[in-house]
Amino acid sequence: MQLRVNKIGSLDLSKKIRELAQANEKIAYELALEAKKHFEEGFKNGGGQTDASATGWKRLSNGNKSYLTKTGRLRRSLKVRKQRGSYIVITDVPYAKYHNYARYGKQREFIGKSRKLERKMNALIRKKYSKILK
């Protein structure tokens, strides 16, 4: 025996399910764009966008602030790319790993785990899905 429920009152469940499925791709892309924007802000603020850089990037040995923007190449290199069904923020600048993972000198993590970003993303998810489920 099968029971198929397509409507509850005036709510068309199959339509809502289709809307949710279609929205998933768009919302995933918007979340990746939000992450990219979040990490780009670190270049303007001198860090503080990841949990590891929450207090900002350390000053250079000469005492000057370092916002990793001598040329801006690293900041401009951040891109959103689809990979294996999800979206990721990437950079193709060869020296990015040296800053992000402190291979030489001081660590200036610009991409990484961020509770601040998680809160932004959770709010965006709630907003987008609540519109669909109204």
C-alpha positions in Angstrom: 0.0 0.0 0.0 1.3 3.4 -0.9 0.2 6.8 0.5 1.0 9.8 -1.6 0.5 13.2 0.0 0.7 16.1 -2.4 -1.3 18.7 -0.6 -1.9 19.7 3.0 -4.6 22.3 3.1 -3.6 24.9 0.5 0.1 23.9 0.7 1.3 22.1 -2.4 4.1 19.9 -1.0 5.4 18.6 -4.3 5.8 22.2 -5.5 7.6 23.2 -2.3 9.9 20.2 -2.7 10.8 21.2 -6.3 11.4 24.8 -5.2 13.8 23.6 -2.4 15.7 21.4 -4.8 16.1 24.2 -7.3 17.1 26.6 -4.6 19.9 24.4 -3.2 22.3 25.1 -6.1 21.7 28.8 -6.0 22.0 29.0 -2.2 25.3 27.0 -2.3 26.7 29.5 -4.8 25.6 32.5 -2.7 27.2 30.9 0.4 30.5 30.6 -1.5 30.3 34.2 -2.7 29.6 35.3 0.9 32.7 33.3 2.0 34.9 34.9 -0.7 33.7 38.4 0.4 34.3 37.5 4.0 37.9 36.5 3.4 38.5 39.5 1.1 37.5 41.8 4.0 40.5 40.4 5.9 42.9 42.1 3.5 41.3 45.4 4.3 41.1 44.8 8.0 44.5 43.2 8.5 43.2 39.8 9.3 40.6 38.8 11.8 38.4 36.9 9.4 39.4 33.4 10.5 39.6 31.8 13.9 43.4 31.5 13.7 43.7 35.2 12.8 40.9 36.5 15.1 43.2 39.1 16.7 44.5 40.3 13.3 47.8 39.6 11.5 51.0 40.2 13.4 53.1 43.2 12.4 56.1 42.8 10.2 59.5 42.6 11.7 60.0 46.3 10.9 56.9 47.2 12.9 54.8 48.1 9.9 51.3 46.6 9.5 51.0 44.0 6.9 47.7 43.7 5.2 49.1 41.4 2.4 48.3 44.1 -0.2 51.6 45.2 -1.6 50.2 44.6 -5.1 46.8 43.2 -4.2 47.4 40.1 -6.4 46.6 37.6 -3.6 43.3 39.3 -2.6 42.2 39.6 -6.3 43.1 35.9 -6.9 40.3 34.6 -4.6 37.7 32.9 -6.8 34.6 30.7 -6.4 34.8 27.5 -8.3 32.4 24.5 -8.5 34.2 21.3 -7.7 32.6 17.8 -7.3 29.1 19.2 -6.7 30.0 21.9 -4.2 31.4 25.4 -4.4 34.8 26.3 -2.9 36.9 29.5 -2.5 40.3 29.0 -4.1 43.5 30.9 -5.0 46.0 30.0 -7.6 48.7 32.3 -6.4 51.8 30.2 -5.7 52.9 32.0 -2.5 49.4 31.9 -0.9 50.3 28.8 1.1 53.3 30.5 2.7 51.1 33.2 4.2 48.1 31.0 5.1 50.1 28.2 6.7 53.2 30.1 7.9 55.7 28.1 5.9 58.2 31.0 6.3 57.9 33.8 8.8 54.7 34.9 10.4 51.3 33.3 9.7 48.8 35.5 8.0 45.9 33.2 7.5 43.4 34.7 5.1 41.3 31.6 4.3 40.3 29.1 7.0 37.7 28.1 9.6 35.7 31.0 10.9 32.9 31.0 13.5 32.1 34.6 12.3 31.6 33.3 8.8 29.5 30.3 10.0 27.1 32.7 11.8 26.8 34.8 8.6 26.1 31.7 6.5 23.6 30.3 8.9 21.7 33.5 8.9 21.7 33.5 5.0 20.5 29.9 4.9 17.6 30.7 7.4 16.6 33.7 5.3 16.7 32.0 2.0 14.8 28.8 3.1 12.3 30.7 5.1 11.2 32.6 2.0 10.6 29.3 0.2 8.8 27.6 3.0 6.3 30.5 3.6 
